């Protein structure tokens, strides 16, 4: 029987929402083992001088407990 845990992470990027998500997964995988999936809960952006200056993503990471 598997037991899974879900945590919520916030990440940002100056490139894209996809890059923000990847940064969160890369960072999480350094301390979490057995990551199974990622769910994008929310996306937002900061605007400066009429242009997007930062992409922000709130994600849920699911991983299997050992």
PDB file of N, CA, C and O in Angstrom:
ATOM      1  N   UNK A   1       0.842  -1.179   0.000  1.00  0.00           N
ATOM      2  CA  UNK A   1       0.000   0.000   0.000  1.00  0.00           C
ATOM      3  C   UNK A   1       0.888   1.243   0.000  1.00  0.00           C
ATOM      4  O   UNK A   1       1.867   1.311   0.743  1.00  0.00           O
ATOM      5  N   UNK A   2       0.549   2.208  -0.821  1.00  0.00           N
ATOM      6  CA  UNK A   2       1.285   3.461  -0.910  1.00  0.00           C
ATOM      7  C   UNK A   2       0.602   4.533  -0.074  1.00  0.00           C
ATOM      8  O   UNK A   2      -0.624   4.581   0.026  1.00  0.00           O
ATOM      9  N   UNK A   3       1.410   5.378   0.513  1.00  0.00           N
ATOM     10  CA  UNK A   3       0.901   6.552   1.216  1.00  0.00           C
ATOM     11  C   UNK A   3       1.529   7.761   0.547  1.00  0.00           C
ATOM     12  O   UNK A   3       2.750   7.864   0.431  1.00  0.00           O
ATOM     13  N   UNK A   4       0.663   8.680   0.107  1.00  0.00           N
ATOM     14  CA  UNK A   4       1.127   9.870  -0.596  1.00  0.00           C
ATOM     15  C   UNK A   4       0.892  11.106   0.261  1.00  0.00           C
ATOM     16  O   UNK A   4      -0.034  11.150   1.071  1.00  0.00           O
ATOM     17  N   UNK A   5       1.741  12.106   0.071  1.00  0.00           N
ATOM     18  CA  UNK A   5       1.603  13.376   0.770  1.00  0.00           C
ATOM     19  C   UNK A   5       1.609  14.487  -0.276  1.00  0.00           C
ATOM     20  O   UNK A   5       2.293  14.394  -1.295  1.00  0.00           O
ATOM     21  N   UNK A   6       0.839  15.535  -0.007  1.00  0.00           N
ATOM     22  CA  UNK A   6       0.760  16.678  -0.914  1.00  0.00           C
ATOM     23  C   UNK A   6       1.211  17.926  -0.156  1.00  0.00           C
ATOM     24  O   UNK A   6       0.743  18.197   0.950  1.00  0.00           O
ATOM     25  N   UNK A   7       2.119  18.675  -0.763  1.00  0.00           N
ATOM     26  CA  UNK A   7       2.548  19.950  -0.188  1.00  0.00           C
ATOM     27  C   UNK A   7       2.329  21.055  -1.210  1.00  0.00           C
ATOM     28  O   UNK A   7       2.289  20.802  -2.414  1.00  0.00           O
ATOM     29  N   UNK A   8       2.190  22.265  -0.727  1.00  0.00           N
ATOM     30  CA  UNK A   8       1.989  23.408  -1.613  1.00  0.00           C
ATOM     31  C   UNK A   8       3.249  24.259  -1.634  1.00  0.00           C
ATOM     32  O   UNK A   8       3.830  24.557  -0.590  1.00  0.00           O
ATOM     33  N   UNK A   9       3.664  24.647  -2.833  1.00  0.00           N
ATOM     34  CA  UNK A   9       4.863  25.450  -3.012  1.00  0.00           C
ATOM     35  C   UNK A   9       4.548  26.682  -3.851  1.00  0.00           C
ATOM     36  O   UNK A   9       3.647  26.670  -4.689  1.00  0.00           O
ATOM     37  N   UNK A  10       5.306  27.739  -3.610  1.00  0.00           N
ATOM     38  CA  UNK A  10       5.213  28.962  -4.406  1.00  0.00           C
ATOM     39  C   UNK A  10       6.554  29.164  -5.096  1.00  0.00           C
ATOM     40  O   UNK A  10       7.603  28.982  -4.477  1.00  0.00           O
ATOM     41  N   UNK A  11       6.530  29.536  -6.361  1.00  0.00           N
ATOM     42  CA  UNK A  11       7.775  29.767  -7.101  1.00  0.00           C
ATOM     43  C   UNK A  11       7.572  30.921  -8.072  1.00  0.00           C
ATOM     44  O   UNK A  11       6.448  31.255  -8.446  1.00  0.00           O
ATOM     45  N   UNK A  12       8.690  31.519  -8.468  1.00  0.00           N
ATOM     46  CA  UNK A  12       8.601  32.618  -9.425  1.00  0.00           C
ATOM     47  C   UNK A  12       9.726  32.531 -10.448  1.00  0.00           C
ATOM     48  O   UNK A  12      10.741  31.869 -10.235  1.00  0.00           O
ATOM     49  N   UNK A  13       9.512  33.222 -11.566  1.00  0.00           N
ATOM     50  CA  UNK A  13      10.480  33.235 -12.648  1.00  0.00           C
ATOM     51  C   UNK A  13      10.294  34.514 -13.460  1.00  0.00           C
ATOM     52  O   UNK A  13       9.190  35.053 -13.545  1.00  0.00           O
ATOM     53  N   UNK A  14      11.362  34.979 -14.040  1.00  0.00           N
ATOM     54  CA  UNK A  14      11.243  36.125 -14.949  1.00  0.00           C
ATOM     55  C   UNK A  14      11.007  35.662 -16.381  1.00  0.00           C
ATOM     56  O   UNK A  14      10.837  36.484 -17.281  1.00  0.00           O
ATOM     57  N   UNK A  15      10.997  34.338 -16.597  1.00  0.00           N
ATOM     58  CA  UNK A  15      10.869  33.776 -17.950  1.00  0.00           C
ATOM     59  C   UNK A  15       9.429  33.361 -18.279  1.00  0.00           C
ATOM     60  O   UNK A  15       8.856  33.832 -19.260  1.00  0.00           O
ATOM     61  N   UNK A  16       8.835  32.461 -17.439  1.00  0.00           N
ATOM     62  CA  UNK A  16       7.495  31.950 -17.740  1.00  0.00           C
ATOM     63  C   UNK A  16       6.923  31.209 -16.533  1.00  0.00           C
ATOM     64  O   UNK A  16       7.636  30.921 -15.571  1.00  0.00           O
ATOM     65  N   UNK A  17       5.603  30.902 -16.600  1.00  0.00           N
ATOM     66  CA  UNK A  17       4.981  30.090 -15.554  1.00  0.00           C
ATOM     67  C   UNK A  17       5.564  28.678 -15.571  1.00  0.00           C
ATOM     68  O   UNK A  17       5.767  28.076 -14.516  1.00  0.00           O
ATOM     69  N   UNK A  18       5.829  28.158 -16.747  1.00  0.00           N
ATOM     70  CA  UNK A  18       6.425  26.822 -16.852  1.00  0.00           C
ATOM     71  C   UNK A  18       7.794  26.791 -16.171  1.00  0.00           C
ATOM     72  O   UNK A  18       8.119  25.831 -15.473  1.00  0.00           O
ATOM     73  N   UNK A  19       8.584  27.825 -16.370  1.00  0.00           N
ATOM     74  CA  UNK A  19       9.897  27.896 -15.737  1.00  0.00           C
ATOM     75  C   UNK A  19       9.768  28.004 -14.218  1.00  0.00           C
ATOM     76  O   UNK A  19      10.554  27.398 -13.491  1.00  0.00           O
ATOM     77  N   UNK A  20       8.798  28.757 -13.736  1.00  0.00           N
ATOM     78  CA  UNK A  20       8.569  28.859 -12.290  1.00  0.00           C
ATOM     79  C   UNK A  20       8.213  27.492 -11.712  1.00  0.00           C
ATOM     80  O   UNK A  20       8.702  27.115 -10.647  1.00  0.00           O
ATOM     81  N   UNK A  21       7.359  26.754 -12.420  1.00  0.00           N
ATOM     82  CA  UNK A  21       6.974  25.418 -11.976  1.00  0.00           C
ATOM     83  C   UNK A  21       8.174  24.481 -11.962  1.00  0.00           C
ATOM     84  O   UNK A  21       8.363  23.728 -11.006  1.00  0.00           O
ATOM     85  N   UNK A  22       8.978  24.522 -13.005  1.00  0.00           N
ATOM     86  CA  UNK A  22      10.156  23.672 -13.078  1.00  0.00           C
ATOM     87  C   UNK A  22      11.135  23.990 -11.948  1.00  0.00           C
ATOM     88  O   UNK A  22      11.727  23.083 -11.363  1.00  0.00           O
ATOM     89  N   UNK A  23      11.303  25.260 -11.646  1.00  0.00           N
ATOM     90  CA  UNK A  23      12.189  25.660 -10.548  1.00  0.00           C
ATOM     91  C   UNK A  23      11.709  25.073  -9.231  1.00  0.00           C
ATOM     92  O   UNK A  23      12.518  24.597  -8.435  1.00  0.00           O
ATOM     93  N   UNK A  24      10.408  25.100  -8.991  1.00  0.00           N
ATOM     94  CA  UNK A  24       9.851  24.543  -7.754  1.00  0.00           C
ATOM     95  C   UNK A  24      10.083  23.045  -7.670  1.00  0.00           C
ATOM     96  O   UNK A  24      10.464  22.533  -6.618  1.00  0.00           O
ATOM     97  N   UNK A  25       9.857  22.334  -8.773  1.00  0.00           N
ATOM     98  CA  UNK A  25      10.054  20.879  -8.793  1.00  0.00           C
ATOM     99  C   UNK A  25      11.530  20.540  -8.616  1.00  0.00           C
ATOM    100  O   UNK A  25      11.864  19.617  -7.873  1.00  0.00           O
ATOM    101  N   UNK A  26      12.406  21.263  -9.279  1.00  0.00           N
ATOM    102  CA  UNK A  26      13.844  21.016  -9.162  1.00  0.00           C
ATOM    103  C   UNK A  26      14.305  21.212  -7.722  1.00  0.00           C
ATOM    104  O   UNK A  26      15.056  20.394  -7.191  1.00  0.00           O
ATOM    105  N   UNK A  27      13.859  22.289  -7.093  1.00  0.00           N
ATOM    106  CA  UNK A  27      14.245  22.574  -5.711  1.00  0.00           C
ATOM    107  C   UNK A  27      13.666  21.528  -4.761  1.00  0.00           C
ATOM    108  O   UNK A  27      14.362  21.049  -3.865  1.00  0.00           O
ATOM    109  N   UNK A  28      12.401  21.173  -4.951  1.00  0.00           N
ATOM    110  CA  UNK A  28      11.752  20.191  -4.083  1.00  0.00           C
ATOM    111  C   UNK A  28      12.408  18.817  -4.195  1.00  0.00           C
ATOM    112  O   UNK A  28      12.517  18.097  -3.202  1.00  0.00           O
ATOM    113  N   UNK A  29      12.843  18.456  -5.391  1.00  0.00           N
ATOM    114  CA  UNK A  29      13.428  17.126  -5.602  1.00  0.00           C
ATOM    115  C   UNK A  29      14.780  16.968  -4.900  1.00  0.00           C
ATOM    116  O   UNK A  29      15.278  15.849  -4.775  1.00  0.00           O
ATOM    117  N   UNK A  30      15.372  18.059  -4.447  1.00  0.00           N
ATOM    118  CA  UNK A  30      16.626  17.967  -3.690  1.00  0.00           C
ATOM    119  C   UNK A  30      16.408  17.422  -2.286  1.00  0.00           C
ATOM    120  O   UNK A  30      17.314  16.829  -1.700  1.00  0.00           O
ATOM    121  N   UNK A  31      15.198  17.623  -1.739  1.00  0.00           N
ATOM    122  CA  UNK A  31      14.924  17.126  -0.394  1.00  0.00           C
ATOM    123  C   UNK A  31      13.793  16.104  -0.330  1.00  0.00           C
ATOM    124  O   UNK A  31      13.655  15.398   0.669  1.00  0.00           O
ATOM    125  N   UNK A  32      12.986  16.017  -1.384  1.00  0.00           N
ATOM    126  CA  UNK A  32      11.882  15.048  -1.415  1.00  0.00           C
ATOM    127  C   UNK A  32      12.197  13.929  -2.394  1.00  0.00           C
ATOM    128  O   UNK A  32      12.680  14.174  -3.499  1.00  0.00           O
ATOM    129  N   UNK A  33      11.925  12.727  -1.989  1.00  0.00           N
ATOM    130  CA  UNK A  33      12.092  11.573  -2.875  1.00  0.00           C
ATOM    131  C   UNK A  33      10.714  11.146  -3.391  1.00  0.00           C
ATOM    132  O   UNK A  33       9.687  11.453  -2.786  1.00  0.00           O
ATOM    133  N   UNK A  34      10.716  10.454  -4.487  1.00  0.00           N
ATOM    134  CA  UNK A  34       9.494   9.835  -5.031  1.00  0.00           C
ATOM    135  C   UNK A  34       8.398  10.836  -5.385  1.00  0.00           C
ATOM    136  O   UNK A  34       7.226  10.588  -5.103  1.00  0.00           O
ATOM    137  N   UNK A  35       8.763  11.963  -5.997  1.00  0.00           N
ATOM    138  CA  UNK A  35       7.745  12.904  -6.466  1.00  0.00           C
ATOM    139  C   UNK A  35       6.974  12.235  -7.597  1.00  0.00           C
ATOM    140  O   UNK A  35       7.561  11.728  -8.554  1.00  0.00           O
ATOM    141  N   UNK A  36       5.648  12.242  -7.471  1.00  0.00           N
ATOM    142  CA  UNK A  36       4.795  11.544  -8.438  1.00  0.00           C
ATOM    143  C   UNK A  36       4.076  12.479  -9.403  1.00  0.00           C
ATOM    144  O   UNK A  36       3.864  12.127 -10.563  1.00  0.00           O
ATOM    145  N   UNK A  37       3.692  13.683  -8.927  1.00  0.00           N
ATOM    146  CA  UNK A  37       2.952  14.582  -9.808  1.00  0.00           C
ATOM    147  C   UNK A  37       3.005  16.013  -9.288  1.00  0.00           C
ATOM    148  O   UNK A  37       3.383  16.282  -8.148  1.00  0.00           O
ATOM    149  N   UNK A  38       2.606  16.919 -10.185  1.00  0.00           N
ATOM    150  CA  UNK A  38       2.537  18.337  -9.866  1.00  0.00           C
ATOM    151  C   UNK A  38       1.205  18.856 -10.387  1.00  0.00           C
ATOM    152  O   UNK A  38       0.809  18.551 -11.512  1.00  0.00           O
ATOM    153  N   UNK A  39       0.527  19.631  -9.577  1.00  0.00           N
ATOM    154  CA  UNK A  39      -0.742  20.248  -9.957  1.00  0.00           C
ATOM    155  C   UNK A  39      -0.564  21.766  -9.871  1.00  0.00           C
ATOM    156  O   UNK A  39      -0.160  22.284  -8.830  1.00  0.00           O
ATOM    157  N   UNK A  40      -0.858  22.468 -10.940  1.00  0.00           N
ATOM    158  CA  UNK A  40      -0.766  23.922 -10.958  1.00  0.00           C
ATOM    159  C   UNK A  40      -2.053  24.473 -10.349  1.00  0.00           C
ATOM    160  O   UNK A  40      -3.115  24.402 -10.967  1.00  0.00           O
ATOM    161  N   UNK A  41      -1.960  25.017  -9.151  1.00  0.00           N
ATOM    162  CA  UNK A  41      -3.137  25.523  -8.447  1.00  0.00           C
ATOM    163  C   UNK A  41      -3.498  26.932  -8.897  1.00  0.00           C
ATOM    164  O   UNK A  41      -4.672  27.262  -9.067  1.00  0.00           O
ATOM    165  N   UNK A  42      -2.469  27.761  -9.089  1.00  0.00           N
ATOM    166  CA  UNK A  42      -2.728  29.158  -9.417  1.00  0.00           C
ATOM    167  C   UNK A  42      -1.539  29.745 -10.171  1.00  0.00           C
ATOM    168  O   UNK A  42      -0.392  29.351  -9.957  1.00  0.00           O
ATOM    169  N   UNK A  43      -1.831  30.684 -11.045  1.00  0.00           N
ATOM    170  CA  UNK A  43      -0.791  31.422 -11.752  1.00  0.00           C
ATOM    171  C   UNK A  43      -1.098  32.905 -11.627  1.00  0.00           C
ATOM    172  O   UNK A  43      -2.254  33.321 -11.717  1.00  0.00           O
ATOM    173  N   UNK A  44      -0.054  33.698 -11.419  1.00  0.00           N
ATOM    174  CA  UNK A  44      -0.223  35.138 -11.371  1.00  0.00           C
ATOM    175  C   UNK A  44       1.048  35.783 -11.904  1.00  0.00           C
ATOM    176  O   UNK A  44       2.036  35.100 -12.177  1.00  0.00           O
ATOM    177  N   UNK A  45       1.016  37.086 -12.048  1.00  0.00           N
ATOM    178  CA  UNK A  45       2.190  37.783 -12.565  1.00  0.00           C
ATOM    179  C   UNK A  45       2.282  39.168 -11.936  1.00  0.00           C
ATOM    180  O   UNK A  45       1.273  39.798 -11.618  1.00  0.00           O
ATOM    181  N   UNK A  46       3.505  39.618 -11.767  1.00  0.00           N
ATOM    182  CA  UNK A  46       3.756  40.986 -11.328  1.00  0.00           C
ATOM    183  C   UNK A  46       3.984  41.836 -12.579  1.00  0.00           C
ATOM    184  O   UNK A  46       4.594  41.383 -13.548  1.00  0.00           O
ATOM    185  N   UNK A  47       3.492  43.054 -12.544  1.00  0.00           N
ATOM    186  CA  UNK A  47       3.617  43.945 -13.697  1.00  0.00           C
ATOM    187  C   UNK A  47       4.390  45.189 -13.286  1.00  0.00           C
ATOM    188  O   UNK A  47       4.149  45.783 -12.236  1.00  0.00           O
ATOM    189  N   UNK A  48       5.320  45.559 -14.143  1.00  0.00           N
ATOM    190  CA  UNK A  48       6.115  46.757 -13.911  1.00  0.00           C
ATOM    191  C   UNK A  48       6.228  47.530 -15.226  1.00  0.00           C
ATOM    192  O   UNK A  48       6.651  46.978 -16.242  1.00  0.00           O
ATOM    193  N   UNK A  49       5.855  48.782 -15.199  1.00  0.00           N
ATOM    194  CA  UNK A  49       5.920  49.642 -16.378  1.00  0.00           C
ATOM    195  C   UNK A  49       5.180  49.060 -17.581  1.00  0.00           C
ATOM    196  O   UNK A  49       5.648  49.152 -18.715  1.00  0.00           O
ATOM    197  N   UNK A  50       4.030  48.466 -17.320  1.00  0.00           N
ATOM    198  CA  UNK A  50       3.194  47.937 -18.386  1.00  0.00           C
ATOM    199  C   UNK A  50       3.620  46.592 -18.946  1.00  0.00           C
ATOM    200  O   UNK A  50       3.053  46.135 -19.938  1.00  0.00           O
ATOM    201  N   UNK A  51       4.606  45.947 -18.333  1.00  0.00           N
ATOM    202  CA  UNK A  51       5.083  44.640 -18.815  1.00  0.00           C
ATOM    203  C   UNK A  51       5.175  43.658 -17.652  1.00  0.00           C
ATOM    204  O   UNK A  51       5.387  44.048 -16.504  1.00  0.00           O
ATOM    205  N   UNK A  52       5.011  42.384 -17.973  1.00  0.00           N
ATOM    206  CA  UNK A  52       5.159  41.351 -16.944  1.00  0.00           C
ATOM    207  C   UNK A  52       6.625  41.292 -16.520  1.00  0.00           C
ATOM    208  O   UNK A  52       7.522  41.105 -17.343  1.00  0.00           O
ATOM    209  N   UNK A  53       6.842  41.454 -15.224  1.00  0.00           N
ATOM    210  CA  UNK A  53       8.213  41.425 -14.698  1.00  0.00           C
ATOM    211  C   UNK A  53       8.520  40.127 -13.965  1.00  0.00           C
ATOM    212  O   UNK A  53       9.686  39.774 -13.787  1.00  0.00           O
ATOM    213  N   UNK A  54       7.474  39.413 -13.539  1.00  0.00           N
ATOM    214  CA  UNK A  54       7.692  38.160 -12.809  1.00  0.00           C
ATOM    215  C   UNK A  54       6.462  37.270 -12.939  1.00  0.00           C
ATOM    216  O   UNK A  54       5.334  37.717 -12.733  1.00  0.00           O
ATOM    217  N   UNK A  55       6.691  36.019 -13.279  1.00  0.00           N
ATOM    218  CA  UNK A  55       5.637  35.012 -13.353  1.00  0.00           C
ATOM    219  C   UNK A  55       5.650  34.240 -12.047  1.00  0.00           C
ATOM    220  O   UNK A  55       6.711  33.841 -11.568  1.00  0.00           O
ATOM    221  N   UNK A  56       4.468  34.027 -11.464  1.00  0.00           N
ATOM    222  CA  UNK A  56       4.372  33.317 -10.184  1.00  0.00           C
ATOM    223  C   UNK A  56       3.440  32.122 -10.321  1.00  0.00           C
ATOM    224  O   UNK A  56       2.391  32.199 -10.960  1.00  0.00           O
ATOM    225  N   UNK A  57       3.843  31.024  -9.712  1.00  0.00           N
ATOM    226  CA  UNK A  57       3.034  29.808  -9.758  1.00  0.00           C
ATOM    227  C   UNK A  57       2.895  29.227  -8.355  1.00  0.00           C
ATOM    228  O   UNK A  57       3.864  29.133  -7.602  1.00  0.00           O
ATOM    229  N   UNK A  58       1.675  28.843  -8.028  1.00  0.00           N
ATOM    230  CA  UNK A  58       1.397  28.097  -6.800  1.00  0.00           C
ATOM    231  C   UNK A  58       1.120  26.672  -7.247  1.00  0.00           C
ATOM    232  O   UNK A  58       0.199  26.425  -8.025  1.00  0.00           O
ATOM    233  N   UNK A  59       1.918  25.737  -6.753  1.00  0.00           N
ATOM    234  CA  UNK A  59       1.771  24.350  -7.195  1.00  0.00           C
ATOM    235  C   UNK A  59       1.599  23.409  -6.011  1.00  0.00           C
ATOM    236  O   UNK A  59       1.996  23.715  -4.887  1.00  0.00           O
ATOM    237  N   UNK A  60       1.003  22.271  -6.286  1.00  0.00           N
ATOM    238  CA  UNK A  60       0.892  21.201  -5.304  1.00  0.00           C
ATOM    239  C   UNK A  60       1.741  20.047  -5.805  1.00  0.00           C
ATOM    240  O   UNK A  60       1.585  19.598  -6.941  1.00  0.00           O
ATOM    241  N   UNK A  61       2.630  19.575  -4.965  1.00  0.00           N
ATOM    242  CA  UNK A  61       3.529  18.474  -5.308  1.00  0.00           C
ATOM    243  C   UNK A  61       3.100  17.243  -4.523  1.00  0.00           C
ATOM    244  O   UNK A  61       2.959  17.294  -3.302  1.00  0.00           O
ATOM    245  N   UNK A  62       2.896  16.149  -5.224  1.00  0.00           N
ATOM    246  CA  UNK A  62       2.520  14.888  -4.585  1.00  0.00           C
ATOM    247  C   UNK A  62       3.728  13.957  -4.605  1.00  0.00           C
ATOM    248  O   UNK A  62       4.363  13.763  -5.642  1.00  0.00           O
ATOM    249  N   UNK A  63       4.038  13.378  -3.426  1.00  0.00           N
ATOM    250  CA  UNK A  63       5.144  12.447  -3.357  1.00  0.00           C
ATOM    251  C   UNK A  63       4.786  11.272  -2.456  1.00  0.00           C
ATOM    252  O   UNK A  63       3.938  11.381  -1.571  1.00  0.00           O
ATOM    253  N   UNK A  64       5.443  10.160  -2.701  1.00  0.00           N
ATOM    254  CA  UNK A  64       5.184   8.928  -1.958  1.00  0.00           C
ATOM    255  C   UNK A  64       6.080   8.861  -0.738  1.00  0.00           C
ATOM    256  O   UNK A  64       7.290   9.064  -0.836  1.00  0.00           O
ATOM    257  N   UNK A  65       5.488   8.576   0.411  1.00  0.00           N
ATOM    258  CA  UNK A  65       6.263   8.416   1.634  1.00  0.00           C
ATOM    259  C   UNK A  65       6.906   7.031   1.660  1.00  0.00           C
ATOM    260  O   UNK A  65       6.325   6.044   1.207  1.00  0.00           O
ATOM    261  N   UNK A  66       8.110   6.988   2.198  1.00  0.00           N
ATOM    262  CA  UNK A  66       8.843   5.703   2.263  1.00  0.00           C
ATOM    263  C   UNK A  66       8.437   4.923   3.486  1.00  0.00           C
ATOM    264  O   UNK A  66       8.941   3.824   3.713  1.00  0.00           O
TER     265      UNK A  66
END
